[in-house]
Amino acid sequence: MSSQAGVIVAMDWGGSWARTSVVNHAGELMWTTRVPTPQGTGSENMLRVGEEALLEAISWCQSTPILGIGIAVAGPIDVESGIFYTPPNLLELNGISLIEAWQDRLIYPIHIGNDATLAALAEYHLGAGLCQRKVGRDVKTLLYLTISTGVGGGVIDRGNILLGAHGMAAEIGHIKIDTSSSADLCNCGGRGCLEALVSGTAIARKTVNALSNRSETTILNNIDITRLSSQDVFTAYSAGDSLSERIINEVISDLARGISDLIHSFNPDLVVLGGGVTVGLSTTNLLGNLKSQISDSLMSERHKDFEIMYAQLGDSSGMIGASLMVQSYLQDM
């Protein structure tokens, strides 16, 4: 990381929240806030809310030098132009460049990246990857999956982000798991995507559909289905509920299939899982089951030489990754 004195203003902007922080050179959050992402109010209002959050962070810094602004966003987004391309969770910003919208008013250099990719960068350097290095295990390639409302990810190889031609690599939530014509519809418009099968939204939808179509006894019948969440399903799973067990076992199978495909593609030695759904995986102790199913479908013993663990940086990973991205640009100057 850069040794330059100063701080970085970082934002992690997703479909539900815009989190903004001031981050120091060590990746520590010195100040942070969050505001809801406005939905259905038009692009101008969304941009205004985001800009005001960044200006609040800039104001907090007072006389402390600001080295740049790093923004992690739910893509797809072109990292060079800052233009959104049909982002499922920020659809009103389709075709808009955040750099063009904000650069003149915010003054400081703006750098943009995919939120899951930047979370992967943070986990490699300061999260799960650091944990592995502390116990003497060198991590060469990290595969990160965030499983929450949607599914995103990133790949870090030898400390560097795998970007792709336009900065849109590793949209792993949209690899195809189910190719049947009846496969679940995804927010991207396709069917059978990993996101449509294992996200928190997908788990809740599967459960509501099952409750509507079955007459069997389940403790989930006592829950208002309009408010049912994936965590409710994991809780019922832990209580031995048969309906929840079927749904979660199916999710684990689909997730294992998706991660196996990704391991064959990227050959990581560390797989890191983040996002709200992983809280359910943790409380139900399903990580070992997941790894076993992944390993059973890998083609060689060498591919099976990987560790899998939960993310270590929580909701801060996107902002920390955004600050690391700015640091890398400063080092290249």
C-alpha positions as CSV (number, residue, x, y, z in Angstrom):
1,M,0.0,0.0,0.0
2,S,1.0,3.6,-0.5
3,S,2.9,5.4,2.2
4,Q,1.5,8.8,1.2
5,A,0.0,10.8,4.1
6,G,-3.7,11.3,3.7
7,V,-7.0,9.4,3.5
8,I,-9.3,8.0,1.0
9,V,-13.0,8.6,0.7
10,A,-14.7,5.2,-0.2
11,M,-18.2,4.2,-1.1
12,D,-19.9,0.9,-1.4
13,W,-23.1,1.4,-3.3
14,G,-25.6,-1.4,-3.7
15,G,-29.2,-2.0,-4.3
16,S,-30.2,-1.4,-0.6
17,W,-27.6,0.9,0.9
18,A,-24.9,3.4,0.0
19,R,-22.1,3.0,2.6
20,T,-19.5,5.8,2.8
21,S,-16.3,5.8,4.8
22,V,-13.0,7.6,5.3
23,V,-10.2,5.0,5.2
24,N,-6.6,5.5,6.2
25,H,-3.5,4.0,4.6
26,A,-3.8,0.8,6.6
27,G,-7.3,0.1,5.4
28,E,-8.9,1.1,8.7
29,L,-12.3,2.8,8.7
30,M,-12.0,6.1,10.5
31,W,-15.5,7.3,9.9
32,T,-18.5,5.7,8.2
33,T,-22.2,6.2,7.5
34,R,-24.8,4.7,5.3
35,V,-28.0,5.9,3.6
36,P,-30.7,3.9,1.9
37,T,-30.4,3.6,-1.9
38,P,-33.6,5.4,-3.3
39,Q,-35.6,3.1,-5.6
40,G,-38.1,4.3,-8.2
41,T,-37.2,7.9,-7.8
42,G,-35.2,8.4,-11.0
43,S,-31.5,8.6,-11.8
44,E,-31.1,12.3,-10.8
45,N,-32.3,11.7,-7.3
46,M,-30.1,8.6,-7.0
47,L,-27.1,10.5,-8.1
48,R,-27.9,13.3,-5.7
49,V,-28.2,11.0,-2.7
50,G,-24.8,9.3,-3.6
51,E,-23.1,12.7,-4.2
52,E,-24.4,14.1,-0.9
53,A,-23.0,11.0,1.0
54,L,-19.6,11.6,-0.5
55,L,-19.6,15.3,0.2
56,E,-20.4,14.5,3.8
57,A,-17.4,12.3,4.0
58,I,-15.2,14.9,2.4
59,S,-16.5,17.5,4.8
60,W,-15.6,15.2,7.8
61,C,-12.0,15.1,6.6
62,Q,-11.6,18.9,7.2
63,S,-7.9,19.7,6.6
64,T,-6.7,16.1,6.3
65,P,-5.4,15.5,2.7
66,I,-7.7,13.4,0.6
67,L,-5.8,11.2,-1.9
68,G,-8.8,10.2,-4.0
69,I,-12.3,8.7,-4.1
70,G,-12.9,5.0,-4.5
71,I,-16.4,3.7,-5.4
72,A,-17.5,0.1,-5.3
73,V,-20.7,-0.4,-7.1
74,A,-23.1,-3.3,-8.0
75,G,-22.4,-3.7,-11.7
76,P,-21.9,-4.4,-14.4
77,I,-19.9,-1.2,-14.9
78,D,-17.1,-0.3,-17.2
79,V,-14.3,0.6,-14.8
80,E,-12.6,3.0,-17.2
81,S,-15.6,5.1,-18.2
82,G,-17.7,4.5,-15.1
83,I,-20.7,3.7,-17.2
84,F,-23.3,1.3,-15.9
85,Y,-24.5,-1.5,-18.3
86,T,-27.9,-2.8,-17.2
87,P,-27.1,-3.2,-13.5
88,P,-29.9,-5.4,-12.1
89,N,-29.8,-3.7,-8.6
90,L,-29.3,-0.1,-9.8
91,L,-31.2,-0.2,-13.1
92,E,-32.2,3.4,-13.1
93,L,-28.5,4.3,-13.6
94,N,-28.2,2.2,-16.8
95,G,-26.0,4.1,-19.3
96,I,-24.9,6.7,-16.8
97,S,-21.2,7.4,-16.0
98,L,-20.6,8.2,-12.3
99,I,-17.3,9.8,-13.3
100,E,-19.0,12.2,-15.6
101,A,-21.8,12.9,-13.1
102,W,-19.6,13.6,-10.1
103,Q,-16.0,14.4,-11.1
104,D,-16.3,18.2,-11.6
105,R,-18.2,18.7,-8.3
106,L,-16.2,16.3,-6.1
107,I,-12.8,17.6,-7.4
108,Y,-10.8,14.6,-6.2
109,P,-9.8,11.8,-8.6
110,I,-12.6,9.1,-8.8
111,H,-11.9,5.5,-9.4
112,I,-14.6,2.9,-9.8
113,G,-14.8,-0.9,-9.5
114,N,-17.3,-3.7,-9.1
115,D,-18.3,-4.1,-5.5
116,A,-17.7,-7.9,-5.3
117,T,-14.4,-7.6,-7.1
118,L,-13.2,-5.0,-4.7
119,A,-14.4,-7.0,-1.7
120,A,-12.3,-9.8,-3.1
121,L,-9.3,-7.5,-3.3
122,A,-9.8,-6.5,0.4
123,E,-10.2,-10.1,1.5
124,Y,-7.0,-11.1,-0.3
125,H,-4.9,-8.4,1.3
126,L,-6.5,-7.7,4.7
127,G,-9.1,-10.4,5.3
128,A,-9.2,-14.2,4.6
129,G,-6.0,-14.1,2.6
130,L,-4.2,-12.4,5.5
131,C,-5.5,-15.0,7.9
132,Q,-4.1,-17.8,5.7
133,R,-0.7,-16.1,5.5
134,K,-0.6,-15.7,9.3
135,V,-0.7,-19.5,9.6
136,G,2.0,-20.0,7.0
137,R,-0.2,-20.7,3.9
138,D,0.7,-18.6,0.9
139,V,-2.4,-17.7,-1.1
140,K,-1.8,-17.3,-4.9
141,T,-5.4,-17.1,-6.3
142,L,-8.5,-16.2,-4.3
143,L,-12.0,-16.8,-5.6
144,Y,-14.6,-14.7,-3.7
145,L,-18.4,-15.1,-3.8
146,T,-20.8,-12.8,-2.1
147,I,-24.2,-14.5,-1.7
148,S,-27.0,-12.2,-0.5
149,T,-29.8,-10.5,-2.4
150,G,-27.8,-11.5,-5.6
151,V,-24.6,-13.3,-6.2
152,G,-21.4,-11.6,-7.2
153,G,-17.7,-12.4,-7.1
154,G,-14.2,-11.6,-7.9
155,V,-10.9,-13.3,-8.7
156,I,-7.6,-12.1,-7.3
157,D,-4.4,-13.6,-8.8
158,R,-1.1,-12.9,-7.2
159,G,-2.5,-9.8,-5.6
160,N,-4.0,-8.4,-8.8
161,I,-7.6,-8.2,-9.8
162,L,-8.7,-10.2,-12.8
163,L,-10.6,-7.4,-14.6
164,G,-11.3,-8.6,-18.1
165,A,-11.4,-6.4,-21.2
166,H,-13.9,-3.9,-19.7
167,G,-13.5,-4.5,-16.0
168,M,-16.5,-6.8,-16.0
169,A,-14.9,-10.2,-15.4
170,A,-16.2,-12.6,-12.8
171,E,-19.9,-11.9,-13.0
172,I,-20.2,-15.3,-11.5
173,G,-23.8,-15.0,-10.4
174,H,-24.7,-15.5,-14.0
175,I,-23.0,-18.8,-14.9
176,K,-25.6,-21.3,-16.0
177,I,-26.4,-24.1,-13.5
178,D,-29.8,-25.2,-14.8
179,T,-30.2,-25.2,-18.6
180,S,-33.8,-26.5,-18.7
181,S,-36.6,-24.4,-20.2
182,S,-38.3,-24.4,-16.8
183,A,-35.3,-23.1,-14.9
184,D,-35.8,-20.2,-12.5
185,L,-35.8,-16.7,-14.0
186,C,-32.9,-14.5,-13.1
187,N,-32.9,-10.7,-12.7
188,C,-30.5,-10.5,-15.6
189,G,-33.3,-11.9,-17.9
190,G,-31.7,-15.3,-18.3
191,R,-32.8,-18.6,-16.7
192,G,-31.0,-21.0,-14.5
193,C,-28.2,-18.6,-13.3
194,L,-26.4,-19.3,-10.1
195,E,-28.0,-16.2,-8.6
196,A,-31.5,-17.4,-9.4
197,L,-30.8,-20.6,-7.5
198,V,-28.8,-19.8,-4.4
199,S,-29.2,-16.1,-3.5
200,G,-31.1,-15.1,-0.5
201,T,-33.9,-13.9,-2.8
202,A,-34.0,-17.2,-4.5
203,I,-34.2,-19.2,-1.2
204,A,-37.1,-17.1,0.0
205,R,-38.9,-17.4,-3.4
206,K,-38.4,-21.2,-3.5
207,T,-39.8,-21.4,0.0
208,V,-42.8,-19.3,-0.6
209,N,-43.6,-21.3,-3.8
210,A,-43.3,-24.5,-1.8
211,L,-45.5,-23.2,1.0
212,S,-48.1,-22.2,-1.6
213,N,-48.1,-25.6,-3.3
214,R,-47.8,-28.1,-0.4
215,S,-50.0,-29.1,2.4
216,E,-47.3,-30.7,4.6
217,T,-46.6,-29.6,8.1
218,T,-43.8,-27.1,8.4
219,I,-42.9,-24.6,11.1
220,L,-42.6,-22.0,8.4
221,N,-46.4,-21.9,8.1
222,N,-46.3,-19.7,11.2
223,I,-44.4,-17.0,9.3
224,D,-45.9,-14.2,7.2
225,I,-44.8,-15.2,3.7
226,T,-44.6,-11.6,2.6
227,R,-41.8,-11.1,5.1
228,L,-40.1,-14.5,4.9
229,S,-36.3,-14.4,4.4
230,S,-33.6,-16.9,3.7
231,Q,-32.6,-16.6,7.4
232,D,-36.0,-17.9,8.4
233,V,-35.4,-20.9,6.2
234,F,-32.0,-21.6,7.7
235,T,-33.5,-21.3,11.2
236,A,-36.2,-23.8,10.3
237,Y,-33.5,-26.1,8.8
238,S,-31.6,-26.0,12.2
239,A,-34.9,-27.0,13.9
240,G,-35.2,-30.1,11.7
241,D,-38.0,-28.8,9.4
242,S,-38.3,-31.2,6.5
243,L,-39.4,-28.6,3.9
244,S,-36.5,-26.3,4.8
245,E,-34.0,-29.2,4.7
246,R,-35.1,-30.0,1.1
247,I,-34.7,-26.5,0.0
248,I,-31.3,-25.8,1.7
249,N,-29.9,-29.2,0.5
250,E,-30.9,-28.2,-3.1
251,V,-29.2,-24.8,-2.6
252,I,-26.0,-26.5,-1.3
253,S,-26.0,-28.8,-4.3
254,D,-26.4,-26.0,-6.8
255,L,-23.8,-23.8,-5.0
256,A,-21.3,-26.7,-5.0
257,R,-21.9,-27.2,-8.8
258,G,-21.3,-23.5,-9.4
259,I,-18.1,-23.3,-7.3
260,S,-16.8,-26.5,-9.0
261,D,-17.2,-24.9,-12.4
262,L,-15.4,-21.8,-11.1
263,I,-12.6,-23.8,-9.6
264,H,-12.1,-25.5,-13.0
265,S,-12.0,-22.1,-14.6
266,F,-9.7,-20.2,-12.2
267,N,-7.9,-22.9,-10.1
268,P,-8.0,-20.9,-6.8
269,D,-6.2,-22.1,-3.7
270,L,-8.6,-20.1,-1.5
271,V,-12.4,-19.8,-1.9
272,V,-14.0,-17.1,0.3
273,L,-17.7,-16.8,0.9
274,G,-19.4,-13.5,2.0
275,G,-22.8,-12.1,2.1
276,G,-25.9,-12.6,4.2
277,V,-26.6,-16.2,3.0
278,T,-23.2,-17.3,4.4
279,V,-24.5,-16.3,7.9
280,G,-27.1,-19.1,7.4
281,L,-24.4,-21.5,6.2
282,S,-22.3,-20.7,9.2
283,T,-25.1,-21.2,11.8
284,T,-26.1,-24.5,10.3
285,N,-22.5,-25.8,10.0
286,L,-22.8,-26.6,6.3
287,L,-19.4,-25.4,5.1
288,G,-17.9,-28.9,5.4
289,N,-20.8,-30.4,3.5
290,L,-20.4,-27.8,0.8
291,K,-16.6,-28.4,0.4
292,S,-17.2,-32.2,0.2
293,Q,-19.7,-31.8,-2.6
294,I,-17.4,-29.4,-4.4
295,S,-14.4,-31.8,-4.1
296,D,-16.4,-34.8,-5.3
297,S,-17.0,-33.1,-8.7
298,L,-13.5,-31.8,-9.3
299,M,-11.4,-33.4,-12.1
300,S,-8.1,-33.8,-10.3
301,E,-6.5,-34.1,-6.9
302,R,-4.6,-30.9,-7.7
303,H,-7.9,-29.0,-8.2
304,K,-9.0,-30.3,-4.8
305,D,-6.0,-28.5,-3.2
306,F,-8.0,-25.5,-2.0
307,E,-9.2,-24.0,1.3
308,I,-12.7,-22.6,1.8
309,M,-13.6,-20.1,4.5
310,Y,-15.9,-17.3,5.3
311,A,-15.1,-13.6,4.6
312,Q,-13.5,-11.8,7.4
313,L,-14.2,-8.1,6.7
314,G,-18.1,-8.1,6.7
315,D,-19.9,-5.1,5.3
316,S,-16.6,-3.1,5.2
317,S,-15.0,-5.2,2.5
318,G,-16.3,-3.2,-0.4
319,M,-15.1,0.1,1.0
320,I,-11.7,-1.3,2.1
321,G,-11.3,-2.7,-1.4
322,A,-12.2,0.6,-3.0
323,S,-9.5,2.3,-0.9
324,L,-7.0,-0.3,-2.0
325,M,-7.9,0.3,-5.6
326,V,-7.1,4.0,-5.1
327,Q,-3.9,3.1,-3.4
328,S,-2.9,1.0,-6.4
329,Y,-3.5,3.9,-8.8
330,L,-1.4,6.2,-6.6
331,Q,1.5,3.7,-6.7
332,D,1.3,3.6,-10.4
333,M,1.7,7.3,-10.7
